[in-house]
Amino acid sequence: MRTKTNLKMSPVMALFFVVVGMSCPALAVSWKVTQVTDNSYDDEYPRISGSNVVWQGGDGNDFEIFFWDAGEPCQVTDNSYDDYSPQIWGSNVVWYGEDDGNDFEIFFWDGDPNSEPINISNSIYDDEYPQISGSNVVWQRRVAGDYEIFFWDGDPTSELVNISNNSYEDYEPQISGSNVVWRSWDGYDSEIFFRDVSMGEPCQVTDNSYEDSSPQISGSNVVWRARVGDWEILFWDGTSMGEPFQVTNNSNHDYDPQISGSNVVWSGWDIDNTEIFFWNGDPNSEPINISNRSYGDVNPQISGSNVVWEGHDGNDKEMFFWNGDPTSRPVNISNNSYDDYNPRISGSNVVWESWEGDDSEIFMAVCSPIIYVDANAKGANNGSSWADAYNHLQDALAAADPCDEILVAAGTYKPDENSSNPGGSGDRTATFQLRNAVAIKGGYAGLGAADANERDIKKYESILSGDINAPGNNSDNSYHVVTGSGTDPNAVLEGFTITAGNANGSYPHNCGGGLFNDSGSPTVTNCTFRMNRASNSGGGMYNRHSAPTLTNCIFSVNSAEIYGGGMRNYQSSPALTNCTLIGNSADSGGGMGNSNSSSPTVTNCTFIGNSGKVGGGMYNWNDSSPTVSNCILWRNTASSGAQIYNDGTSSATVSYSDVEGGWNGTGNIPDDPLFVDANGPDGIAGTEDDNVHLRGYSPCINAGDPSGDYTGQLDIDGQARVAYGRVDMGADEVFPVAGDFEPDGDVDFVDFAIFAGNWLLGVSN
């Protein structure tokens, strides 16, 4: 059995927070830094996978291997020999160490504290520098006068495979899945070799007269440095016919390439000092300098698009993190008085070793993911818990950093309110600006509930309201309740009601009362845009040069005086899935207005009760080309094009949709969709009593595109798509119960009355 080491975290250093360039209290701090070790020995070369960490550390006699998964560190080895260079994948760990004092062997441990490490090389040769991917392990062995590359597939009964097996020196193996890359000395210089162990023989990637070294691999993508006059970075995409691509071509040295997917980072000399460079794998794009400081930055590591490196801050070496956004700046996540070096990263979790003056210790930083907002919280109001939640969403947005989630309890939140102006400033330009890599999620029960984390967006409605001045007087409301400009798909808004925006000023304040979006592509899910207006365009939402993704959203009773009561798209290509547009109005495009080469993709959406002079449901002009599939357009009204209107330059591609009055296209039908009660008891479309679920005998059931991919999709009720072999049309997927004609999930007298009435009328179910 593995034993727990006596390494302890001191009470003071066990947990502390690092301020990242802000003076705000509490959760203006977004990185939690934990000192993993605190002893009198050297702890070195940490490696990380997920939140599991491994390193080599002294025990007073020799180097041993240690493992940590947020509890007490576990001492994996306990022998009289040195153990070095641990590597980790998941909870699988490999390293090399002496087994009898005569040679080095490769050892494997599966992360189970009750299991013993196994010697997987077990030879008379020196086996060194293992690398691991899954349970596949690769390393170099000195055999028969030169180094070869050996492979093991994780099965204790499997034989080792010599995958290089040549007369050259083979070094520096790296592995990704079953793909292995290494450098080989052919007697003249080093070349790069690649092999998919599951398929074939080694492939010589390079064949030139200069040095190629330091290969790294991700999938089948390979990066390395080559001495082309000076050191340059080269990339190969793993295709046997593809030629290596020279990423850098300058007069300065470029070193230490690392790769994740097709993203590549390295350190390069930039006139006065070393900087960190990033390249996204596109041969048509240029590398960017992501550190761009006056101090030296070295040893970059990458996971996805997250990058960490060691850089000097003028006093000592620190850890710097960059989230992949070209507009963002690096963050100092260690920010202490020690030298910090040798970082490794997994996702957004980072480990490194820090020299405290006497010995090296291991530290880990985790991006703190949750900030709490609750209008009723009475505690410290610093966002650290439901009890101490911020009262105002604006405070949470100001404190948020990349990777954060903001959880918002039931209540009403206004964009002009924050802790400095708890009663509101009355500033009509105030807006909730979405943030890249920040998810804002509403619908939580919050403080006072039996379970504050219970989430139900209807029961615990989180409202973002533009009614900031005189209550009920929309003339002085916010121009835009929410703004998504400049965002990418990692900016998330989920589970809110957005209401009472009034864009009645001059551009841009005459567009997008609910949400204004210029050059942004946020992800908006399970949101309702209700009773917003604009004097020009996009009462509910306005998109310009944008491509947002909207799923399970409702646009109801929004209005615009000219274009797009529910939504206006200008040179934009939003994607709408399982959305409902009901009771919206505008002069042109009551539900949606598309112009200037807009090409929205609209799938499984319902347009009902929208109105306008032209294009009650949808209006397309100036070379616009929406794609509409599995949709219902019904009871929309207009003088021209009640359901869809195309001007002479535009064309909507409509398929597998129910369009009142009919529409040419594959799978389209003109039949009454048979909503349960589209106008509700009050007889008004777009109000809260409307029921646009399909009756159990609707012609829209099982009438959608049978070839579509609906994997993971949910309908407006959160039920899985494709209940009975084929997708339904519209935002609702019906799960029929035999005899349930309402449908309401049970069979009662009302169902019998419906059945009898249909039978008397000759209606087929």
DRENMI-394422 format. One line per field, with one value per residue (C-alpha): residue number from 1; x, y negated, z negated. Coordinates in steps of 0.05 Angstrom, whole numbers, m for minus. Layout:
<recs>
k [NUM|...]
xx [X|...]
yy [Y|...]
zz [Z|...]
</recs>
This chain:
<recs>
k [1|2|3|4|5|6|7|8|9|10|11|12|13|14|15|16|17|18|19|20|21|22|23|24|25|26|27|28|29|30|31|32|33|34|35|36|37|38|39|40|41|42|43|44|45|46|47|48|49|50|51|52|53|54|55|56|57|58|59|60|61|62|63|64|65|66|67|68|69|70|71|72|73|74|75|76|77|78|79|80|81|82|83|84|85|86|87|88|89|90|91|92|93|94|95|96|97|98|99|100|101|102|103|104|105|106|107|108|109|110|111|112|113|114|115|116|117|118|119|120|121|122|123|124|125|126|127|128|129|130|131|132|133|134|135|136|137|138|139|140|141|142|143|144|145|146|147|148|149|150|151|152|153|154|155|156|157|158|159|160|161|162|163|164|165|166|167|168|169|170|171|172|173|174|175|176|177|178|179|180|181|182|183|184|185|186|187|188|189|190|191|192|193|194|195|196|197|198|199|200|201|202|203|204|205|206|207|208|209|210|211|212|213|214|215|216|217|218|219|220|221|222|223|224|225|226|227|228|229|230|231|232|233|234|235|236|237|238|239|240|241|242|243|244|245|246|247|248|249|250|251|252|253|254|255|256|257|258|259|260|261|262|263|264|265|266|267|268|269|270|271|272|273|274|275|276|277|278|279|280|281|282|283|284|285|286|287|288|289|290|291|292|293|294|295|296|297|298|299|300|301|302|303|304|305|306|307|308|309|310|311|312|313|314|315|316|317|318|319|320|321|322|323|324|325|326|327|328|329|330|331|332|333|334|335|336|337|338|339|340|341|342|343|344|345|346|347|348|349|350|351|352|353|354|355|356|357|358|359|360|361|362|363|364|365|366|367|368|369|370|371|372|373|374|375|376|377|378|379|380|381|382|383|384|385|386|387|388|389|390|391|392|393|394|395|396|397|398|399|400|401|402|403|404|405|406|407|408|409|410|411|412|413|414|415|416|417|418|419|420|421|422|423|424|425|426|427|428|429|430|431|432|433|434|435|436|437|438|439|440|441|442|443|444|445|446|447|448|449|450|451|452|453|454|455|456|457|458|459|460|461|462|463|464|465|466|467|468|469|470|471|472|473|474|475|476|477|478|479|480|481|482|483|484|485|486|487|488|489|490|491|492|493|494|495|496|497|498|499|500|501|502|503|504|505|506|507|508|509|510|511|512|513|514|515|516|517|518|519|520|521|522|523|524|525|526|527|528|529|530|531|532|533|534|535|536|537|538|539|540|541|542|543|544|545|546|547|548|549|550|551|552|553|554|555|556|557|558|559|560|561|562|563|564|565|566|567|568|569|570|571|572|573|574|575|576|577|578|579|580|581|582|583|584|585|586|587|588|589|590|591|592|593|594|595|596|597|598|599|600|601|602|603|604|605|606|607|608|609|610|611|612|613|614|615|616|617|618|619|620|621|622|623|624|625|626|627|628|629|630|631|632|633|634|635|636|637|638|639|640|641|642|643|644|645|646|647|648|649|650|651|652|653|654|655|656|657|658|659|660|661|662|663|664|665|666|667|668|669|670|671|672|673|674|675|676|677|678|679|680|681|682|683|684|685|686|687|688|689|690|691|692|693|694|695|696|697|698|699|700|701|702|703|704|705|706|707|708|709|710|711|712|713|714|715|716|717|718|719|720|721|722|723|724|725|726|727|728|729|730|731|732|733|734|735|736|737|738|739|740|741|742|743|744|745|746|747|748|749|750|751|752|753|754|755|756|757|758|759|760|761|762|763|764|765]
xx [0|23|36|17|77|88|87|37|10|21|m43|m21|2|m49|m94|m85|m109|m71|m95|m92|m85|m149|m164|m235|m248|m260|m277|m240|m189|m200|m142|m139|m68|m53|15|16|81|112|173|249|264|266|202|214|188|113|66|m10|m70|m137|m129|m81|m9|55|127|194|211|264|248|314|352|337|285|217|152|94|21|m33|m107|m127|m121|m57|2|13|84|82|153|191|258|332|342|328|264|260|220|148|94|18|m45|m109|m87|m36|36|103|174|244|285|338|312|376|427|455|409|346|278|209|155|80|27|m48|m65|m97|m68|m76|m36|39|80|101|167|146|215|251|315|390|393|382|310|297|251|182|122|49|m17|m76|m43|6|78|139|212|284|329|404|410|462|504|451|386|320|247|205|129|81|5|m13|m30|15|15|37|107|147|156|219|186|249|294|350|425|416|411|337|319|265|203|134|67|m6|m53|m16|23|96|148|222|288|341|415|433|508|504|448|383|318|246|210|137|100|28|43|m26|m16|52|126|163|156|215|185|248|306|353|423|408|389|317|302|253|193|124|59|m16|m60|m22|3|77|120|195|253|302|370|356|411|381|330|261|195|167|100|74|2|14|m3|48|44|46|109|131|110|159|120|175|223|263|334|322|325|259|259|217|156|95|29|m43|m89|m63|m46|29|70|144|194|232|283|251|307|320|291|254|178|123|92|27|4|m65|m43|m71|m17|m50|m45|15|43|26|69|27|76|102|139|207|228|248|192|209|185|114|64|m4|m71|m125|m114|m93|m19|26|100|152|170|209|169|230|242|236|206|131|78|39|m26|m60|m130|m123|m161|m118|m150|m134|m70|m29|m45|8|m21|36|53|98|169|198|225|171|190|178|102|55|m19|m81|m143|m138|m104|m31|26|97|155|175|242|227|300|316|284|233|159|101|44|m22|m67|m140|m183|m238|m301|m361|m386|m454|m507|m570|m610|m629|m560|m543|m472|m405|m432|m367|m394|m358|m422|m497|m495|m443|m468|m464|m532|m520|m500|m457|m411|m402|m387|m335|m301|m304|m243|m235|m261|m310|m383|m433|m494|m554|m612|m685|m698|m695|m628|m620|m559|m552|m548|m485|m457|m438|m508|m554|m615|m592|m557|m612|m560|m597|m532|m517|m520|m500|m438|m424|m353|m310|m298|m349|m415|m474|m528|m596|m654|m624|m664|m611|m609|m666|m684|m676|m625|m596|m567|m634|m645|m711|m713|m789|m797|m737|m741|m679|m699|m654|m696|m686|m740|m689|m725|m799|m832|m876|m854|m812|m791|m733|m713|m645|m627|m598|m610|m554|m496|m457|m411|m340|m353|m338|m379|m348|m388|m450|m518|m565|m631|m654|m714|m692|m745|m763|m705|m723|m674|m706|m644|m595|m553|m532|m584|m641|m629|m630|m673|m664|m594|m549|m495|m442|m386|m403|m419|m444|m479|m550|m590|m658|m670|m735|m735|m801|m831|m769|m773|m731|m746|m708|m689|m688|m735|m714|m644|m602|m543|m493|m433|m448|m460|m492|m518|m588|m618|m686|m700|m767|m779|m848|m884|m821|m830|m790|m817|m781|m745|m746|m792|m764|m695|m659|m598|m552|m495|m502|m510|m541|m560|m628|m648|m713|m733|m802|m819|m889|m930|m873|m885|m849|m863|m820|m806|m850|m814|m747|m717|m655|m617|m551|m528|m551|m556|m587|m596|m664|m678|m738|m766|m837|m861|m932|m975|m921|m944|m920|m937|m887|m864|m904|m862|m797|m774|m713|m682|m617|m587|m605|m610|m637|m641|m705|m717|m764|m800|m872|m895|m968|m1018|m967|m1000|m978|m1004|m950|m917|m953|m906|m843|m828|m767|m750|m723|m651|m664|m684|m704|m689|m746|m752|m791|m831|m904|m919|m989|m1012|m957|m885|m844|m790|m774|m819|m860|m933|m990|m1031|m1056|m1002|m1056|m1024|m1055|m1075|m1030|m1066|m1081|m1144|m1135|m1137|m1073|m1011|m946|m973|m953|m1015|m1000|m989|m952|m942|m967|m1028|m1017|m1048|m1011|m988|m920|m903|m850|m851|m782|m719|m703|m630|m612|m565|m602|m552|m555|m611|m668|m736|m769|m786|m716|m737|m693|m705|m731|m780|m806|m755|m762|m758|m820|m829|m826|m796|m835|m820|m883|m878|m948|m985|m1038|m1105|m1074|m1101|m1088|m1031|m1018|m986|m1050|m1113|m1177|m1248|m1221|m1183|m1246|m1284|m1231|m1232|m1308|m1309|m1257|m1294|m1359|m1322|m1285|m1217|m1163|m1114]
yy [0|m70|m111|m182|m227|m272|m332|m382|m449|m502|m535|m602|m578|m523|m570|m641|m686|m726|m794|m801|m875|m900|m936|m909|m865|m791|m761|m814|m759|m701|m653|m608|m587|m527|m510|m435|m421|m454|m417|m422|m381|m399|m385|m391|m380|m380|m353|m359|m324|m353|m368|m310|m330|m289|m310|m285|m304|m291|m249|m263|m208|m207|m231|m197|m204|m240|m246|m296|m300|m357|m315|m298|m285|m210|m182|m134|m107|m91|m60|m74|m95|m159|m164|m218|m254|m234|m243|m238|m225|m224|m184|m142|m159|m138|m154|m125|m102|m53|16|45|m9|15|m13|m55|m24|m52|m47|m53|m67|m70|m121|m71|m81|m6|15|21|m9|41|44|42|42|94|98|96|30|m41|m61|m136|m196|m164|m199|m178|m187|m149|m84|m84|m96|m112|m122|m117|m57|m50|18|49|m13|m66|m94|m66|m85|m34|m31|3|4|7|81|116|178|141|143|80|56|24|m26|m59|3|m28|m41|m114|m148|m162|m212|m256|m215|m248|m213|m231|m172|m120|m173|m181|m231|m234|m261|m215|m228|m197|m210|m280|m317|m305|m291|m285|m217|m200|m135|m115|m52|m23|m26|m26|m39|m103|m163|m209|m278|m318|m304|m363|m386|m423|m406|m388|m379|m386|m354|m359|m326|m335|m286|m280|m352|m359|m420|m427|m475|m474|m507|m545|m596|m610|m569|m572|m537|m485|m450|m386|m365|m290|m275|m232|m275|m342|m383|m416|m488|m540|m580|m631|m663|m717|m733|m716|m651|m615|m560|m512|m499|m467|m447|m433|m415|m461|m517|m528|m570|m582|m631|m675|m730|m796|m848|m860|m801|m735|m738|m685|m676|m641|m614|m583|m532|m570|m577|m643|m674|m707|m690|m740|m763|m748|m770|m835|m859|m888|m827|m757|m706|m633|m561|m567|m511|m505|m470|m486|m560|m573|m588|m594|m613|m639|m712|m763|m820|m863|m829|m754|m701|m696|m653|m687|m661|m680|m655|m654|m719|m765|m826|m803|m814|m762|m754|m744|m685|m673|m746|m732|m748|m680|m654|m612|m567|m502|m511|m459|m468|m425|m463|m525|m489|m507|m478|m502|m499|m558|m571|m598|m613|m545|m494|m485|m475|m457|m506|m499|m554|m542|m593|m607|m593|m619|m688|m693|m747|m752|m816|m792|m774|m811|m785|m813|m824|m802|m747|m690|m651|m657|m687|m737|m746|m812|m847|m875|m838|m897|m886|m813|m832|m882|m830|m773|m746|m694|m625|m653|m634|m684|m651|m696|m684|m702|m776|m838|m868|m935|m956|m1024|m994|m973|m979|m1052|m1067|m1017|m1059|m1067|m1123|m1133|m1129|m1104|m1082|m1033|m962|m891|m880|m807|m784|m733|m669|m689|m652|m689|m640|m658|m621|m600|m596|m634|m654|m631|m570|m500|m490|m556|m520|m494|m519|m531|m590|m596|m585|m629|m681|m724|m788|m838|m900|m965|m1000|m1043|m1109|m1124|m1056|m1036|m1095|m1065|m1132|m1136|m1063|m1034|m1037|m967|m921|m874|m885|m829|m870|m846|m778|m707|m643|m636|m695|m661|m687|m633|m630|m703|m745|m809|m862|m937|m959|m1020|m1039|m1105|m1150|m1161|m1103|m1058|m1074|m1064|m990|m929|m947|m878|m861|m902|m862|m893|m846|m796|m722|m707|m643|m657|m599|m592|m667|m705|m773|m805|m874|m909|m961|m1001|m1063|m1033|m960|m898|m909|m844|m836|m873|m839|m875|m838|m784|m710|m695|m626|m624|m561|m552|m627|m663|m731|m756|m823|m860|m917|m960|m1019|m999|m931|m866|m870|m807|m807|m848|m820|m865|m829|m776|m701|m681|m609|m599|m530|m512|m586|m617|m685|m704|m769|m813|m872|m919|m955|m903|m835|m830|m767|m774|m823|m802|m851|m865|m794|m765|m689|m664|m590|m578|m507|m479|m548|m573|m640|m655|m717|m766|m825|m878|m914|m870|m801|m788|m728|m742|m797|m787|m841|m865|m798|m759|m683|m652|m576|m553|m481|m443|m508|m530|m598|m608|m664|m717|m776|m829|m864|m829|m763|m747|m689|m703|m760|m762|m823|m812|m801|m753|m681|m640|m565|m532|m457|m409|m468|m483|m549|m577|m585|m537|m546|m512|m466|m395|m369|m432|m428|m481|m448|m477|m457|m449|m486|m472|m546|m594|m657|m632|m647|m722|m714|m755|m725|m734|m737|m689|m646|m625|m550|m535|m462|m415|m372|m298|m294|m354|m343|m372|m311|m268|m314|m348|m333|m259|m269|m322|m313|m328|m297|m331|m379|m394|m425|m484|m438|m411|m344|m307|m317|m259|m224|m173|m162|m229|m301|m344|m413|m474|m487|m432|m358|m320|m259|m231|m191|m146|m181|m247|m296|m362|m341|m351|m285|m250|m221|m250|m273|m332|m284|m243|m307|m326|m256|m256|m324|m305|m241|m279|m329|m275|m299|m245|m240]
zz [0|15|m47|m63|m69|m128|m82|m110|m86|m138|m165|m137|m69|m57|m20|3|59|110|131|206|220|188|123|116|54|50|117|156|143|191|178|118|104|59|31|43|4|m56|m80|m85|m22|51|90|165|236|223|276|279|311|293|219|206|193|191|176|152|81|29|m32|m67|m32|42|93|90|130|98|121|100|116|69|5|m31|15|26|29|87|80|17|32|26|99|136|177|230|283|268|321|311|352|313|251|289|271|301|283|287|228|206|189|161|164|231|286|296|307|325|272|278|225|237|183|135|65|53|114|122|180|233|270|343|376|332|373|363|402|381|394|387|397|404|433|425|462|433|413|472|451|492|471|495|482|491|525|571|574|589|563|588|574|537|530|481|488|415|413|361|405|467|497|506|577|605|651|679|687|729|726|706|639|623|568|538|551|543|548|563|565|606|645|626|648|633|660|690|703|770|765|794|759|722|760|737|741|731|721|709|669|684|759|792|796|776|823|831|826|841|887|890|873|808|736|720|646|588|622|589|611|603|641|706|706|693|677|668|674|732|740|805|798|729|691|724|709|757|759|792|793|792|865|900|963|927|923|858|852|826|775|760|809|775|754|681|644|628|575|533|578|546|579|561|619|674|625|617|568|561|532|581|578|595|603|529|491|499|510|515|583|602|670|683|735|795|849|869|799|767|698|644|586|524|470|501|439|424|383|405|414|424|417|444|435|469|458|510|519|447|440|379|374|327|333|293|261|245|178|188|234|234|268|323|353|419|438|514|526|569|536|465|425|387|313|259|221|171|153|94|72|92|157|192|250|288|299|327|346|355|376|333|275|266|224|214|167|124|91|22|4|m27|18|75|60|106|117|156|182|201|236|185|225|186|166|132|141|99|90|20|m7|m72|m84|m62|9|41|86|50|30|31|m39|m18|53|91|91|161|224|247|188|207|279|256|213|263|298|353|332|281|275|247|214|205|158|170|170|213|233|269|310|275|206|169|99|112|139|104|122|194|231|282|338|399|432|374|399|378|421|434|423|461|423|370|363|331|308|278|247|180|115|77|4|m41|1|m26|30|53|115|138|209|244|291|287|213|195|250|256|291|325|330|366|325|290|278|269|260|318|361|416|446|396|396|414|487|485|426|449|497|531|575|583|553|576|563|495|471|443|421|396|360|357|374|410|410|413|458|500|555|576|583|640|668|636|583|632|642|596|537|505|531|576|611|657|679|626|623|553|533|508|479|444|445|455|489|470|482|507|562|611|652|710|709|666|608|575|606|657|691|735|764|713|706|638|621|590|562|528|527|529|562|541|551|572|622|670|709|773|777|737|678|646|680|734|768|809|844|792|788|721|707|674|648|611|605|604|633|613|614|638|686|733|798|834|804|743|718|753|803|843|888|922|936|871|869|804|792|761|737|698|684|679|708|686|679|703|745|793|857|894|872|809|790|828|876|920|963|994|1012|950|950|886|879|845|826|780|764|756|783|766|754|770|804|855|917|958|940|876|859|900|948|995|1036|1106|1082|1025|1020|959|962|925|914|870|842|831|865|865|937|960|983|1037|1011|989|934|924|904|900|844|778|727|674|616|548|540|577|553|483|443|452|528|537|570|533|462|407|412|484|496|561|546|600|589|592|661|692|764|743|702|735|795|788|828|816|838|787|728|664|616|548|568|520|536|500|442|435|464|513|587|630|585|635|689|725|702|696|727|683|614|579|584|565|520|531|478|507|501|476|527|489|477|403|383|359|388|360|378|417|462|473|491|542|571|576|607|659|674|686|730|767|745|749|691]
</recs>
